[in-house]
């Protein structure tokens, strides 16, 4: 085992680093501005910074974990690569038609994402697989190859998506065409729908394959650059990327399925929140009190995930690139395993403006890393949430220096005055507080809606805040949700990078096969799950190394269209068909309050999660390199505008050094606690203390 292990989380605004030094027994964190045009540049800038601060050397590093927004941003910003879509003849508009679903019946101007396909880049293929998997018509090689070669010669595009009807039942036609493409265009990038998402529902499967094709060349080139630069630096260890399901995968597995990385960073943040909550668990944390609300807020978005009983929930699909005020149904539904979370456009870089009602609106548009908030003094002219927090005094100029930013309060106040305060006839302080509170309300509202969808009473839960921006807003958001307990983890600003180490290497597999539970033999569930894992080379290799296979079944009453996911056991303990049926009845009743024991039950989706039993790295015995408990904890006072009913003037608020605080230290708000990668604001009516874990535990007065 080498001396170092490193994790890197590339976000829309910042790139975060966590360095484990096994020799010294220490953890060092760092943060640099993301370089959107070449995200790998920021990674190696951070490596240089860590080399100067902590003697980091890639030669002595055996693990490089990475989470990235590359795939998400390419989809949202439409910066992927054009691809040629080969589809079943007669279904050329499948991806444009979608579900024909109106997510808001009263809105006559519904918004949906712009398609990523181009009509001129479509090739209709005469072929047909019937619903039962029977080959009704095979494609003609000469016709397909001739049309493809002509289109490649005309456009220069060598990126393909192959999507045929019912290929999840029988992939013969898709496999044949993929082989012809590989032979005719040797340099081609090829995505095949049954390999990317072997599931029923053509629109979702085709769309998942299309997104994979749209981002595959980009990820391949990105990974090549990182690998080359890392090897040039002497790295000879393992490079792994976090997937949306919370399982890190070796890079060679990811380049074939970039769509699996769509929620890479947020997944790592949820894993971090799980670990943080576990190490600060109260003895009475059971039932709803054991629920954790993982709240992550960075420079571009806010994410939330409810962990019932502290358990991470992985769903068989997710929706991304929502257009209609982030409403469910307004985005792209993708059929990949993903941690259940909600994401909204509310981050430190979210732009504040006056909406059609004459009220303050914040997000979803973001200033990003370039030009960034106005206070960065990089050419940004729009007021953002970060500008508001700096103008209010909740953030200090000096603390930005840790990220290489020379923040200017005057620039922030000028942007707020021009774009918000003057149009509304408000003072800059009151306008800044309006921006701050609007962000809080937006986040709280999104979490309320998501909790209602899940049937969760969140009021007795614990809020764990991660990300560089969340600690400023967490107490207010928790108060709006009537949540009393908040955890501010040490190094919250780089928590997602910590979460990368909490993941266990593995892969989630899914497949559609409609089978009645009553039609299965006694060992039918276990046998099918075992075959699924064994038939996937990487999953099989993990099992040979001691990984565990957990069965997850999509079940429903006969005739229904939607499934309930049921965990059906691990390894030899996978349940019998009768056991699966009973677990489904319990899960269905828990969601809908009803059970129908006489109805036939069927399994439509078969899933297996193959994962190693231990996290990739053990951080429990490592100490934070930044602790300095011998120095003075109080850094001074800062003039802040709190707008909390105690007068409309600014007040002097004590500022504390996070690294000088010892377990047992306690303070009542208002107070500000600074660390190198974030700032924590404790409002009036909230008491915070340092736990033995060095995390801060706050209690809200409700």
ROLO-205658 format. One line per field, with one value per residue (C-alpha): z, y, x. Coordinates in steps of 0.1 Angstrom, whole numbers, padded with zeros to 4 digits. Example, Ala and Ser with C-alpha at 12.3 -4.5 7.8 and 13.67 -1.06 7.14 Angstrom:
2
up: [0078 | 0071]
north: [-0045 | -0011]
east: [0123 | 0137]
END
This chain:
702
up: [0000 | -0010 | 0011 | -0005 | -0017 | -0034 | -0042 | -0065 | -0070 | -0099 | -0096 | -0118 | -0098 | -0076 | -0078 | -0043 | -0031 | -0001 | 0004 | 0027 | 0039 | 0055 | 0066 | 0086 | 0095 | 0083 | 0060 | 0039 | 0019 | -0009 | -0033 | -0066 | -0092 | -0119 | -0154 | -0175 | -0209 | -0196 | -0162 | -0160 | -0157 | -0124 | -0111 | -0118 | -0104 | -0072 | -0073 | -0075 | -0046 | -0025 | -0034 | -0020 | 0011 | 0020 | -0001 | -0023 | -0050 | -0076 | -0076 | -0041 | -0047 | -0053 | -0054 | -0074 | -0070 | -0091 | -0093 | -0122 | -0135 | -0170 | -0182 | -0165 | -0178 | -0213 | -0213 | -0197 | -0217 | -0250 | -0253 | -0262 | -0295 | -0324 | -0331 | -0358 | -0346 | -0361 | -0353 | -0362 | -0393 | -0386 | -0352 | -0362 | -0338 | -0307 | -0288 | -0298 | -0290 | -0256 | -0232 | -0244 | -0207 | -0194 | -0160 | -0154 | -0168 | -0162 | -0179 | -0216 | -0222 | -0209 | -0213 | -0221 | -0229 | -0264 | -0281 | -0284 | -0317 | -0352 | -0379 | -0407 | -0385 | -0384 | -0402 | -0404 | -0404 | -0416 | -0388 | -0361 | -0329 | -0315 | -0279 | -0269 | -0284 | -0316 | -0346 | -0371 | -0396 | -0397 | -0410 | -0444 | -0440 | -0474 | -0470 | -0435 | -0442 | -0475 | -0457 | -0428 | -0450 | -0470 | -0438 | -0423 | -0455 | -0456 | -0420 | -0406 | -0376 | -0363 | -0331 | -0332 | -0311 | -0321 | -0308 | -0319 | -0306 | -0280 | -0280 | -0243 | -0250 | -0279 | -0288 | -0320 | -0344 | -0324 | -0319 | -0357 | -0367 | -0340 | -0354 | -0390 | -0377 | -0360 | -0392 | -0415 | -0392 | -0371 | -0351 | -0342 | -0308 | -0306 | -0279 | -0281 | -0262 | -0248 | -0234 | -0219 | -0204 | -0210 | -0198 | -0212 | -0221 | -0255 | -0249 | -0217 | -0231 | -0263 | -0245 | -0221 | -0250 | -0268 | -0238 | -0236 | -0272 | -0268 | -0241 | -0249 | -0270 | -0246 | -0216 | -0235 | -0244 | -0209 | -0193 | -0218 | -0208 | -0171 | -0174 | -0196 | -0173 | -0142 | -0157 | -0167 | -0131 | -0120 | -0110 | -0113 | -0092 | -0098 | -0113 | -0104 | -0111 | -0089 | -0105 | -0098 | -0078 | -0052 | -0064 | -0077 | -0110 | -0126 | -0154 | -0181 | -0172 | -0171 | -0206 | -0221 | -0200 | -0193 | -0186 | -0153 | -0142 | -0146 | -0109 | -0099 | -0075 | -0058 | -0051 | -0034 | -0013 | -0001 | 0009 | 0029 | 0047 | 0056 | 0072 | 0090 | 0104 | 0115 | 0134 | 0152 | 0158 | 0189 | 0209 | 0204 | 0166 | 0155 | 0134 | 0118 | 0142 | 0124 | 0091 | 0077 | 0052 | 0032 | 0020 | -0004 | -0018 | -0040 | -0065 | -0090 | -0075 | -0043 | -0038 | -0012 | -0003 | 0025 | 0042 | 0061 | 0090 | 0076 | 0046 | 0010 | -0014 | -0049 | -0075 | -0109 | -0128 | -0125 | -0143 | -0153 | -0172 | -0159 | -0176 | -0161 | -0128 | -0119 | -0119 | -0122 | -0157 | -0173 | -0179 | -0194 | -0177 | -0177 | -0170 | -0148 | -0111 | -0091 | -0056 | -0049 | -0047 | -0058 | -0074 | -0080 | -0094 | -0061 | -0055 | -0045 | -0081 | -0087 | -0103 | -0086 | -0108 | -0107 | -0121 | -0140 | -0107 | -0095 | -0069 | -0063 | -0081 | -0076 | -0100 | -0118 | -0140 | -0126 | -0130 | -0128 | -0123 | -0153 | -0149 | -0115 | -0090 | -0093 | -0062 | -0079 | -0100 | -0131 | -0153 | -0137 | -0136 | -0122 | -0085 | -0070 | -0037 | -0029 | -0036 | -0012 | 0016 | 0012 | 0012 | 0044 | 0061 | 0065 | 0043 | 0046 | 0018 | 0034 | 0035 | -0003 | -0006 | 0003 | -0032 | -0050 | -0052 | -0044 | -0034 | -0033 | -0012 | -0031 | -0064 | -0048 | -0033 | -0066 | -0085 | -0060 | -0061 | -0099 | -0105 | -0075 | -0049 | -0072 | -0093 | -0061 | -0042 | -0014 | 0005 | -0006 | 0027 | 0025 | -0011 | -0002 | 0026 | 0001 | -0021 | 0009 | 0021 | -0014 | -0017 | 0017 | 0007 | -0027 | -0011 | 0017 | -0007 | -0029 | 0001 | 0013 | -0021 | -0023 | 0012 | 0003 | -0028 | -0005 | 0023 | 0049 | 0079 | 0080 | 0111 | 0135 | 0111 | 0113 | 0085 | 0074 | 0053 | 0029 | 0001 | 0002 | 0003 | 0025 | 0059 | 0054 | 0047 | 0066 | 0099 | 0081 | 0058 | 0088 | 0107 | 0077 | 0077 | 0115 | 0118 | 0151 | 0147 | 0122 | 0117 | 0102 | 0093 | 0095 | 0060 | 0048 | 0017 | 0003 | 0018 | -0016 | -0020 | 0014 | 0003 | -0026 | 0000 | 0017 | -0015 | -0020 | -0054 | -0073 | -0101 | -0103 | -0130 | -0142 | -0167 | -0177 | -0176 | -0168 | -0146 | -0123 | -0088 | -0087 | -0118 | -0103 | -0087 | -0051 | -0060 | -0090 | -0076 | -0064 | -0096 | -0119 | -0097 | -0096 | -0134 | -0139 | -0118 | -0133 | -0169 | -0164 | -0166 | -0142 | -0117 | -0118 | -0111 | -0081 | -0068 | -0071 | -0049 | -0021 | -0032 | -0022 | -0045 | -0033 | -0052 | -0060 | -0077 | -0094 | -0084 | -0090 | -0090 | -0123 | -0147 | -0131 | -0150 | -0123 | -0099 | -0063 | -0056 | -0031 | -0016 | -0018 | 0002 | -0003 | -0014 | -0001 | 0018 | -0013 | -0006 | -0022 | -0045 | -0015 | 0005 | -0023 | -0025 | 0012 | 0010 | -0019 | 0000 | 0030 | 0008 | -0011 | 0021 | 0035 | 0005 | -0002 | 0030 | 0013 | 0005 | -0018 | -0007 | -0033 | -0063 | -0085 | -0082 | -0109 | -0112 | -0141 | -0133 | -0120 | -0104 | -0086 | -0069 | -0067 | -0042 | -0021 | 0016 | 0027 | 0017 | -0006 | 0021 | 0059 | 0072 | 0108 | 0121 | 0102 | 0118 | 0101 | 0092 | 0098 | 0135 | 0157 | 0190 | 0208 | 0190 | 0199 | 0187 | 0184 | 0152 | 0159 | 0149 | 0116 | 0108 | 0096 | 0085 | 0100 | 0094 | 0122 | 0139 | 0163 | 0144 | 0109 | 0115 | 0112 | 0143 | 0153 | 0151 | 0166 | 0141 | 0152 | 0138 | 0131 | 0135 | 0170 | 0184 | 0207 | 0216 | 0241 | 0229 | 0226 | 0213 | 0208 | 0176 | 0160 | 0153 | 0122 | 0121 | 0093 | 0078 | 0046 | 0023 | 0038 | 0063 | 0088 | 0099 | 0132 | 0135 | 0166 | 0184 | 0174 | 0197 | 0183 | 0201 | 0189 | 0191 | 0199 | 0161 | 0157 | 0137 | 0149 | 0162 | 0162 | 0179 | 0164 | 0185 | 0168]
north: [0000 | 0034 | 0065 | 0085 | 0081 | 0111 | 0120 | 0148 | 0161 | 0184 | 0207 | 0235 | 0262 | 0245 | 0214 | 0198 | 0176 | 0152 | 0137 | 0108 | 0105 | 0070 | 0076 | 0107 | 0096 | 0129 | 0143 | 0174 | 0192 | 0218 | 0236 | 0254 | 0271 | 0246 | 0252 | 0245 | 0244 | 0218 | 0203 | 0183 | 0215 | 0223 | 0188 | 0191 | 0226 | 0212 | 0184 | 0210 | 0229 | 0197 | 0189 | 0223 | 0220 | 0183 | 0168 | 0150 | 0129 | 0108 | 0084 | 0073 | 0073 | 0041 | 0053 | 0082 | 0086 | 0111 | 0125 | 0148 | 0170 | 0165 | 0143 | 0164 | 0197 | 0183 | 0173 | 0204 | 0228 | 0207 | 0204 | 0167 | 0151 | 0146 | 0110 | 0090 | 0072 | 0038 | 0030 | 0006 | 0018 | 0037 | 0050 | 0080 | 0104 | 0082 | 0105 | 0137 | 0123 | 0110 | 0100 | 0125 | 0133 | 0167 | 0172 | 0203 | 0201 | 0238 | 0251 | 0258 | 0266 | 0235 | 0233 | 0201 | 0196 | 0202 | 0169 | 0158 | 0141 | 0156 | 0144 | 0144 | 0121 | 0092 | 0059 | 0038 | 0001 | -0025 | -0050 | -0062 | -0082 | -0090 | -0084 | -0120 | -0118 | -0136 | -0124 | -0113 | -0096 | -0093 | -0062 | -0062 | -0056 | -0040 | -0015 | -0005 | -0002 | 0017 | 0043 | 0046 | 0051 | 0077 | 0097 | 0094 | 0106 | 0135 | 0146 | 0132 | 0118 | 0084 | 0083 | 0059 | 0049 | 0017 | 0015 | -0012 | -0022 | -0050 | -0055 | -0060 | -0093 | -0103 | -0083 | -0102 | -0074 | -0047 | -0068 | -0076 | -0039 | -0029 | -0055 | -0041 | -0006 | -0016 | -0032 | -0004 | 0024 | 0011 | 0043 | 0045 | 0051 | 0027 | 0027 | -0002 | 0002 | -0033 | -0031 | 0004 | -0002 | -0037 | -0027 | -0024 | 0010 | 0020 | 0057 | 0055 | 0028 | 0047 | 0080 | 0064 | 0050 | 0084 | 0102 | 0076 | 0082 | 0120 | 0119 | 0089 | 0105 | 0134 | 0111 | 0090 | 0120 | 0134 | 0101 | 0098 | 0132 | 0125 | 0091 | 0105 | 0134 | 0112 | 0085 | 0113 | 0123 | 0088 | 0075 | 0037 | 0031 | 0027 | 0055 | 0051 | 0072 | 0075 | 0064 | 0076 | 0045 | 0054 | 0026 | 0037 | 0019 | 0014 | 0040 | 0013 | 0003 | 0039 | 0049 | 0025 | 0038 | 0075 | 0078 | 0060 | 0091 | 0116 | 0122 | 0113 | 0142 | 0143 | 0105 | 0110 | 0138 | 0115 | 0088 | 0115 | 0125 | 0089 | 0085 | 0119 | 0110 | 0076 | 0088 | 0114 | 0091 | 0097 | 0066 | 0075 | 0078 | 0054 | 0056 | 0091 | 0104 | 0082 | 0098 | 0119 | 0148 | 0151 | 0187 | 0196 | 0231 | 0241 | 0268 | 0258 | 0236 | 0222 | 0186 | 0168 | 0131 | 0115 | 0085 | 0066 | 0049 | 0062 | 0040 | 0052 | 0045 | 0035 | 0039 | 0021 | 0054 | 0091 | 0123 | 0150 | 0183 | 0194 | 0224 | 0233 | 0249 | 0216 | 0198 | 0160 | 0150 | 0180 | 0164 | 0134 | 0100 | 0078 | 0041 | 0038 | 0029 | 0061 | 0073 | 0089 | 0127 | 0160 | 0187 | 0223 | 0253 | 0270 | 0275 | 0301 | 0312 | 0313 | 0346 | 0369 | 0390 | 0405 | 0382 | 0391 | 0396 | 0422 | 0398 | 0386 | 0353 | 0333 | 0306 | 0283 | 0303 | 0303 | 0325 | 0293 | 0295 | 0318 | 0347 | 0337 | 0360 | 0397 | 0397 | 0375 | 0405 | 0383 | 0402 | 0389 | 0416 | 0397 | 0395 | 0360 | 0343 | 0345 | 0382 | 0386 | 0366 | 0387 | 0419 | 0408 | 0401 | 0364 | 0358 | 0375 | 0386 | 0369 | 0335 | 0334 | 0336 | 0298 | 0291 | 0317 | 0343 | 0379 | 0387 | 0423 | 0433 | 0465 | 0447 | 0425 | 0454 | 0473 | 0443 | 0440 | 0477 | 0478 | 0446 | 0442 | 0470 | 0500 | 0484 | 0475 | 0507 | 0488 | 0493 | 0470 | 0452 | 0445 | 0434 | 0411 | 0396 | 0391 | 0371 | 0350 | 0342 | 0334 | 0307 | 0293 | 0292 | 0276 | 0248 | 0242 | 0240 | 0215 | 0193 | 0195 | 0183 | 0155 | 0144 | 0143 | 0122 | 0097 | 0098 | 0109 | 0131 | 0149 | 0171 | 0148 | 0141 | 0153 | 0177 | 0171 | 0199 | 0194 | 0216 | 0250 | 0270 | 0249 | 0258 | 0294 | 0284 | 0252 | 0265 | 0287 | 0258 | 0235 | 0260 | 0264 | 0226 | 0225 | 0204 | 0209 | 0191 | 0201 | 0186 | 0207 | 0182 | 0191 | 0202 | 0204 | 0223 | 0192 | 0166 | 0150 | 0143 | 0126 | 0107 | 0091 | 0072 | 0060 | 0042 | 0005 | -0007 | -0023 | -0022 | -0022 | -0043 | -0043 | -0064 | -0066 | -0100 | -0103 | -0133 | -0142 | -0150 | -0181 | -0194 | -0195 | -0226 | -0225 | -0213 | -0192 | -0158 | -0167 | -0186 | -0157 | -0132 | -0155 | -0159 | -0121 | -0114 | -0143 | -0133 | -0098 | -0102 | -0073 | -0083 | -0119 | -0108 | -0088 | -0119 | -0139 | -0113 | -0116 | -0091 | -0096 | -0097 | -0081 | -0088 | -0059 | -0067 | -0044 | -0059 | -0051 | -0065 | -0081 | -0055 | -0025 | -0003 | 0008 | -0012 | -0011 | -0019 | -0047 | -0057 | -0095 | -0105 | -0109 | -0139 | -0172 | -0153 | -0143 | -0150 | -0176 | -0165 | -0166 | -0145 | -0120 | -0118 | -0111 | -0084 | -0068 | -0068 | -0052 | -0025 | -0018 | -0014 | 0009 | 0032 | 0030 | 0018 | -0012 | -0049 | -0073 | -0108 | -0126 | -0107 | -0121 | -0105 | -0103 | -0094 | -0071 | -0058 | -0079 | -0061 | -0071 | -0049 | -0065 | -0046 | -0052 | -0055 | -0026 | 0010 | 0019 | 0037 | 0038 | 0074 | 0067 | 0066 | 0097 | 0132 | 0165 | 0183 | 0217 | 0213 | 0239 | 0238 | 0257 | 0290 | 0315 | 0304 | 0339 | 0357 | 0390 | 0405 | 0414 | 0438 | 0418 | 0426 | 0398 | 0412 | 0390 | 0413 | 0427 | 0460 | 0470 | 0480 | 0460 | 0442 | 0430 | 0392 | 0371 | 0351 | 0319 | 0298 | 0262 | 0247 | 0260 | 0246 | 0216 | 0190 | 0204 | 0240 | 0257 | 0290 | 0306 | 0325 | 0348 | 0336 | 0329 | 0300 | 0299 | 0271 | 0271 | 0256 | 0270 | 0294 | 0284 | 0309 | 0302 | 0325 | 0338 | 0311 | 0283 | 0267 | 0248 | 0226 | 0207 | 0169 | 0144 | 0138 | 0175 | 0179 | 0207 | 0197 | 0225 | 0226 | 0250 | 0268 | 0260]
east: [0000 | 0014 | 0015 | -0013 | -0049 | -0066 | -0102 | -0113 | -0148 | -0152 | -0182 | -0196 | -0178 | -0151 | -0130 | -0125 | -0097 | -0092 | -0057 | -0052 | -0016 | -0012 | 0024 | 0016 | -0019 | -0034 | -0061 | -0055 | -0082 | -0080 | -0103 | -0096 | -0118 | -0130 | -0117 | -0149 | -0131 | -0106 | -0117 | -0085 | -0065 | -0081 | -0073 | -0036 | -0035 | -0049 | -0023 | 0004 | -0011 | -0012 | 0024 | 0034 | 0012 | 0014 | 0043 | 0018 | 0034 | 0016 | 0045 | 0035 | -0003 | -0022 | -0058 | -0073 | -0111 | -0130 | -0165 | -0174 | -0202 | -0188 | -0217 | -0244 | -0231 | -0227 | -0264 | -0278 | -0256 | -0259 | -0222 | -0221 | -0211 | -0236 | -0244 | -0260 | -0291 | -0300 | -0336 | -0364 | -0380 | -0412 | -0401 | -0380 | -0396 | -0396 | -0372 | -0390 | -0425 | -0415 | -0442 | -0468 | -0472 | -0484 | -0467 | -0489 | -0524 | -0532 | -0500 | -0506 | -0469 | -0452 | -0414 | -0395 | -0358 | -0347 | -0340 | -0304 | -0310 | -0309 | -0333 | -0307 | -0285 | -0311 | -0309 | -0341 | -0334 | -0359 | -0359 | -0383 | -0381 | -0415 | -0426 | -0419 | -0383 | -0390 | -0370 | -0396 | -0373 | -0335 | -0318 | -0300 | -0263 | -0257 | -0284 | -0274 | -0237 | -0242 | -0264 | -0240 | -0209 | -0227 | -0237 | -0202 | -0187 | -0211 | -0209 | -0176 | -0196 | -0184 | -0205 | -0235 | -0265 | -0283 | -0319 | -0344 | -0378 | -0378 | -0341 | -0341 | -0359 | -0336 | -0305 | -0297 | -0305 | -0288 | -0257 | -0255 | -0258 | -0232 | -0208 | -0213 | -0206 | -0174 | -0162 | -0172 | -0160 | -0132 | -0128 | -0165 | -0180 | -0210 | -0237 | -0263 | -0295 | -0298 | -0263 | -0268 | -0303 | -0317 | -0351 | -0387 | -0402 | -0387 | -0386 | -0366 | -0343 | -0336 | -0332 | -0307 | -0287 | -0289 | -0275 | -0247 | -0238 | -0240 | -0214 | -0192 | -0166 | -0163 | -0157 | -0133 | -0111 | -0114 | -0103 | -0074 | -0061 | -0063 | -0047 | -0019 | -0011 | -0013 | 0010 | 0034 | 0034 | 0043 | 0009 | 0006 | -0025 | -0062 | -0083 | -0120 | -0151 | -0181 | -0214 | -0249 | -0257 | -0230 | -0206 | -0172 | -0162 | -0128 | -0124 | -0123 | -0158 | -0171 | -0159 | -0184 | -0213 | -0208 | -0246 | -0239 | -0220 | -0248 | -0251 | -0216 | -0209 | -0243 | -0240 | -0207 | -0223 | -0251 | -0225 | -0207 | -0238 | -0246 | -0211 | -0214 | -0248 | -0236 | -0206 | -0228 | -0258 | -0279 | -0289 | -0326 | -0323 | -0350 | -0382 | -0385 | -0358 | -0334 | -0341 | -0313 | -0318 | -0286 | -0285 | -0257 | -0253 | -0224 | -0218 | -0245 | -0272 | -0287 | -0293 | -0314 | -0318 | -0338 | -0320 | -0347 | -0330 | -0297 | -0300 | -0292 | -0321 | -0311 | -0338 | -0339 | -0340 | -0338 | -0349 | -0324 | -0323 | -0357 | -0371 | -0405 | -0395 | -0378 | -0411 | -0412 | -0420 | -0403 | -0369 | -0352 | -0361 | -0331 | -0331 | -0299 | -0296 | -0292 | -0294 | -0328 | -0324 | -0338 | -0318 | -0327 | -0309 | -0300 | -0263 | -0238 | -0235 | -0273 | -0282 | -0307 | -0331 | -0366 | -0392 | -0424 | -0443 | -0418 | -0404 | -0369 | -0361 | -0329 | -0317 | -0317 | -0293 | -0258 | -0227 | -0206 | -0168 | -0164 | -0172 | -0185 | -0203 | -0197 | -0175 | -0149 | -0141 | -0137 | -0162 | -0194 | -0221 | -0251 | -0258 | -0257 | -0264 | -0226 | -0227 | -0256 | -0239 | -0208 | -0227 | -0246 | -0213 | -0220 | -0189 | -0156 | -0132 | -0102 | -0117 | -0120 | -0082 | -0080 | -0095 | -0073 | -0101 | -0097 | -0133 | -0145 | -0174 | -0178 | -0183 | -0210 | -0228 | -0227 | -0242 | -0270 | -0277 | -0279 | -0299 | -0321 | -0321 | -0326 | -0354 | -0373 | -0365 | -0347 | -0315 | -0286 | -0287 | -0325 | -0321 | -0293 | -0313 | -0342 | -0318 | -0306 | -0341 | -0353 | -0327 | -0337 | -0373 | -0366 | -0345 | -0370 | -0399 | -0382 | -0374 | -0411 | -0423 | -0398 | -0407 | -0444 | -0436 | -0418 | -0443 | -0417 | -0423 | -0390 | -0397 | -0378 | -0350 | -0314 | -0302 | -0266 | -0252 | -0224 | -0209 | -0193 | -0225 | -0249 | -0234 | -0244 | -0281 | -0285 | -0299 | -0325 | -0335 | -0339 | -0360 | -0383 | -0387 | -0392 | -0360 | -0343 | -0309 | -0282 | -0248 | -0220 | -0193 | -0156 | -0145 | -0181 | -0170 | -0152 | -0176 | -0184 | -0147 | -0147 | -0178 | -0158 | -0137 | -0169 | -0181 | -0176 | -0164 | -0192 | -0218 | -0256 | -0272 | -0308 | -0328 | -0365 | -0382 | -0419 | -0425 | -0454 | -0442 | -0464 | -0447 | -0412 | -0396 | -0384 | -0349 | -0361 | -0352 | -0318 | -0310 | -0318 | -0299 | -0269 | -0270 | -0272 | -0241 | -0222 | -0229 | -0213 | -0175 | -0167 | -0194 | -0182 | -0146 | -0158 | -0177 | -0144 | -0128 | -0154 | -0180 | -0217 | -0246 | -0278 | -0311 | -0334 | -0367 | -0392 | -0425 | -0462 | -0497 | -0506 | -0519 | -0502 | -0477 | -0454 | -0432 | -0422 | -0386 | -0381 | -0347 | -0348 | -0317 | -0279 | -0259 | -0273 | -0300 | -0319 | -0356 | -0378 | -0407 | -0431 | -0407 | -0404 | -0442 | -0445 | -0418 | -0437 | -0470 | -0453 | -0436 | -0468 | -0488 | -0462 | -0465 | -0502 | -0517 | -0534 | -0526 | -0543 | -0532 | -0554 | -0541 | -0514 | -0480 | -0453 | -0417 | -0410 | -0374 | -0346 | -0317 | -0285 | -0260 | -0226 | -0203 | -0172 | -0179 | -0156 | -0152 | -0124 | -0104 | -0106 | -0105 | -0114 | -0078 | -0066 | -0064 | -0072 | -0040 | -0055 | -0064 | -0047 | -0065 | -0037 | -0045 | -0072 | -0106 | -0120 | -0108 | -0127 | -0160 | -0177 | -0205 | -0235 | -0270 | -0292 | -0327 | -0340 | -0364 | -0339 | -0337 | -0329 | -0293 | -0261 | -0247 | -0213 | -0211 | -0183 | -0162 | -0145 | -0117 | -0130 | -0096 | -0091 | -0123 | -0121 | -0148 | -0172 | -0169 | -0203 | -0217 | -0251 | -0260 | -0255 | -0220 | -0198 | -0174 | -0148 | -0128 | -0107 | -0134 | -0166 | -0182 | -0209 | -0235 | -0253 | -0284 | -0300 | -0319 | -0295 | -0269 | -0239 | -0213 | -0183 | -0188 | -0161 | -0159 | -0150 | -0182 | -0205 | -0239 | -0265 | -0299 | -0325 | -0350 | -0384]
END
